[in-house]
Amino acid sequence: MKAAPLEARAAYALWADTYPAVAHNPLMRIEQSVVEPILAHLRGARALDVGTGSGRYLPLLRATGAVMIAGVDFSIAMLGRAARGATVCGDACLLPFRRSAFDIVNASLMVGDVDDLDTWTHEMARVLVPGGHLVYSDFHPSWAQHGWSRTFRTAAGAIHDVAFHAHSIDGHLTALERAGLRVRTIREPRFSDDGDAAVQAFRRQWGNPPVVVVFHAVKEP
């Protein structure tokens, strides 16, 4: 019998030892190829990376010209992989920051760890200044539609599934609107045939459905 998927906290505690601070698989690379250009066009003095993990997005936020950059994650083990700096352990639905503390908030592939989208989007809006930018990504609804699994391999070689909460596009849009966040961009990237054997095998089996959804929203004044 296949073991039940690990809840996020338990999974990241095991995963941290082998989790690098770069986009290390095709899914992360396709996600970053969409998010990075959006961030590159933003300017703000204060930037926050929610679900920062090993700190992959901290250098990209620094490239926006931000002079104060913070990362928050609920996993102490994952934060131990991030470069030393302004990282803090905290809950994405109860951020340890004051209201209107940031001009830019980024959240990469972490909202699948959150069940309550309304609470999460309101918390993102709370820490943004009016006119501030939220850029975030999630596993595309195609994951739930096709029954795909999130998996990782530990340093010992064991493979585990990671549980995640599937969110619909409509669910995202409704939560963003309720939080006073106006959507500027929605992107749904698909894998390109870049010669990666895993991507080629995926495309042969599944065709080419979108695998990630990326949102760029602005807090209403």
C-alpha positions as CSV (number, residue, x, y, z in Angstrom):
1,M,0.0,0.0,0.0
2,K,1.3,3.4,-0.9
3,A,2.0,5.7,2.0
4,A,-0.2,8.7,2.5
5,P,1.3,12.0,1.4
6,L,3.3,13.9,4.0
7,E,1.9,17.2,5.3
8,A,3.9,20.2,4.3
9,R,5.8,20.8,7.6
10,A,6.9,17.2,7.9
11,A,7.8,17.0,4.2
12,Y,10.0,20.1,4.3
13,A,11.8,18.9,7.4
14,L,12.9,15.9,5.5
15,W,13.4,17.7,2.2
16,A,15.5,20.5,3.4
17,D,18.9,18.7,3.3
18,T,18.6,18.2,-0.5
19,Y,16.7,21.4,-1.4
20,P,19.0,23.9,-3.2
21,A,18.5,27.6,-3.4
22,V,18.0,27.5,-7.2
23,A,15.3,26.4,-9.6
24,H,16.3,22.8,-9.6
25,N,13.6,21.0,-11.6
26,P,11.6,21.7,-14.8
27,L,8.5,22.9,-12.9
28,M,10.5,25.5,-10.9
29,R,12.4,26.6,-14.0
30,I,9.2,27.2,-16.0
31,E,7.6,29.1,-13.0
32,Q,10.7,31.3,-12.6
33,S,10.8,32.0,-16.3
34,V,7.4,33.7,-15.9
35,V,7.8,35.3,-12.5
36,E,11.3,36.7,-12.9
37,P,10.4,39.1,-15.8
38,I,7.4,40.4,-13.8
39,L,9.5,41.1,-10.8
40,A,12.2,42.8,-13.0
41,H,9.7,45.5,-14.1
42,L,8.7,46.3,-10.5
43,R,10.3,48.9,-8.3
44,G,9.9,49.1,-4.5
45,A,12.0,49.9,-1.5
46,R,10.7,47.0,0.6
47,A,10.2,43.5,-0.6
48,L,9.0,40.3,1.1
49,D,9.3,36.7,-0.1
50,V,6.6,34.5,1.5
51,G,7.4,30.8,1.7
52,T,11.0,31.7,1.0
53,G,12.3,28.2,1.8
54,S,16.0,28.1,0.7
55,G,15.8,31.8,-0.4
56,R,15.7,31.2,-4.1
57,Y,13.8,34.5,-4.8
58,L,15.7,36.8,-2.4
59,P,18.4,37.7,-5.0
60,L,15.6,38.4,-7.6
61,L,13.9,40.7,-5.2
62,R,17.2,42.5,-4.5
63,A,17.5,43.0,-8.3
64,T,14.2,45.1,-8.2
65,G,16.2,47.8,-6.3
66,A,14.6,47.0,-2.9
67,V,16.8,48.1,-0.1
68,M,15.0,46.1,2.6
69,I,14.3,42.5,1.8
70,A,12.8,39.9,4.1
71,G,11.9,36.2,3.7
72,V,9.5,34.3,5.8
73,D,8.8,30.6,6.0
74,F,7.2,28.2,8.5
75,S,10.0,25.6,8.2
76,I,13.1,26.1,10.4
77,A,14.8,23.4,8.4
78,M,14.3,25.1,5.1
79,L,15.3,28.5,6.5
80,G,18.6,26.8,7.5
81,R,19.3,26.4,3.8
82,A,18.8,30.1,3.0
83,A,21.7,32.6,2.9
84,R,22.2,34.5,6.1
85,G,20.1,37.6,6.2
86,A,16.6,38.9,7.1
87,T,14.7,35.6,7.2
88,V,12.2,34.8,9.9
89,C,10.1,31.7,10.8
90,G,6.4,32.6,10.6
91,D,3.0,31.6,9.3
92,A,1.9,33.0,5.9
93,C,-1.6,33.4,7.2
94,L,-0.4,35.4,10.2
95,L,2.7,37.3,9.1
96,P,4.9,38.8,11.7
97,F,5.0,42.2,10.0
98,R,3.0,45.4,10.5
99,R,0.4,46.7,8.1
100,S,1.6,48.3,4.9
101,A,5.2,47.2,5.5
102,F,6.1,46.2,1.9
103,D,5.9,47.5,-1.6
104,I,6.3,44.1,-3.2
105,V,5.3,40.6,-2.0
106,N,6.4,37.5,-3.8
107,A,5.2,33.9,-3.0
108,S,6.5,31.1,-5.2
109,L,4.6,27.8,-5.3
110,M,3.7,27.9,-1.6
111,V,0.0,28.7,-1.6
112,G,-0.7,25.0,-2.2
113,D,0.3,24.6,1.4
114,V,-2.5,26.9,2.5
115,D,-6.1,25.6,2.8
116,D,-7.8,29.0,3.3
117,L,-7.2,31.3,0.3
118,D,-9.3,34.1,1.7
119,T,-7.2,34.4,4.9
120,W,-3.9,34.1,2.9
121,T,-4.9,36.8,0.3
122,H,-6.1,39.2,3.1
123,E,-2.8,38.8,4.9
124,M,-0.8,39.5,1.7
125,A,-2.9,42.6,1.2
126,R,-2.5,43.7,4.8
127,V,1.3,43.9,4.6
128,L,1.2,45.7,1.2
129,V,1.1,49.4,0.8
130,P,-1.8,50.8,-1.3
131,G,-0.6,50.4,-4.9
132,G,1.8,47.6,-3.8
133,H,2.4,44.5,-5.9
134,L,1.6,40.8,-5.1
135,V,3.3,38.3,-7.5
136,Y,2.7,34.6,-6.7
137,S,2.4,31.2,-8.3
138,D,0.5,28.0,-7.6
139,F,0.3,24.5,-8.9
140,H,-2.2,24.7,-11.9
141,P,-5.6,23.1,-11.4
142,S,-4.5,20.6,-14.0
143,W,-2.6,18.9,-11.1
144,A,-5.8,17.9,-9.4
145,Q,-7.6,17.2,-12.7
146,H,-4.9,14.6,-13.7
147,G,-4.1,13.3,-10.2
148,W,-0.5,14.4,-10.3
149,S,1.7,14.1,-7.2
150,R,4.3,16.4,-5.7
151,T,7.3,14.2,-4.9
152,F,10.8,14.6,-3.6
153,R,13.8,12.4,-2.8
154,T,15.5,12.6,0.6
155,A,19.3,12.5,1.1
156,A,18.9,8.8,1.9
157,G,17.2,8.1,-1.4
158,A,13.6,7.7,-0.1
159,I,10.8,9.2,-2.3
160,H,7.9,10.9,-0.6
161,D,4.7,12.5,-1.8
162,V,3.8,15.9,-0.5
163,A,0.2,16.8,0.2
164,F,-1.2,20.1,-1.2
165,H,-4.4,22.0,-1.4
166,A,-5.8,22.3,-4.9
167,H,-7.1,25.8,-5.8
168,S,-9.2,26.7,-8.8
169,I,-8.5,29.7,-10.9
170,D,-11.9,31.1,-9.9
171,G,-11.0,30.4,-6.3
172,H,-7.9,32.5,-6.7
173,L,-9.7,35.3,-8.4
174,T,-12.5,35.4,-5.8
175,A,-10.1,35.5,-2.9
176,L,-8.0,38.3,-4.6
177,E,-11.1,40.4,-5.2
178,R,-12.3,40.0,-1.7
179,A,-8.9,41.1,-0.4
180,G,-8.9,44.3,-2.5
181,L,-6.3,43.1,-4.9
182,R,-6.8,43.9,-8.5
183,V,-5.4,41.3,-11.0
184,R,-3.1,42.7,-13.5
185,T,-1.7,39.5,-15.1
186,I,-2.5,35.8,-15.1
187,R,-0.1,33.4,-16.8
188,E,-0.5,29.7,-17.3
189,P,2.8,28.4,-18.6
190,R,3.4,25.0,-20.2
191,F,6.6,23.0,-20.5
192,S,8.6,23.7,-23.6
193,D,10.6,20.9,-25.3
194,D,14.0,22.0,-24.0
195,G,15.6,18.6,-24.4
196,D,15.0,17.5,-20.8
197,A,14.2,13.8,-20.8
198,A,11.7,14.2,-17.9
199,V,9.8,16.9,-19.8
200,Q,9.8,14.9,-23.0
201,A,8.4,11.9,-21.1
202,F,5.7,14.1,-19.5
203,R,4.7,15.6,-22.8
204,R,4.4,12.1,-24.4
205,Q,2.1,11.0,-21.6
206,W,0.0,14.1,-20.9
207,G,0.2,16.2,-24.0
208,N,1.0,19.8,-23.0
209,P,-1.4,21.1,-20.3
210,P,-0.5,24.2,-18.2
211,V,1.4,23.2,-15.1
212,V,1.7,26.4,-13.2
213,V,-0.5,29.5,-12.7
214,V,1.1,32.9,-12.0
215,F,-0.8,36.0,-10.7
216,H,0.3,39.6,-10.5
217,A,-2.1,41.7,-8.5
218,V,-2.0,45.3,-7.2
219,K,-3.5,46.5,-3.9
220,E,-6.3,48.9,-4.5
221,P,-5.7,52.4,-3.0
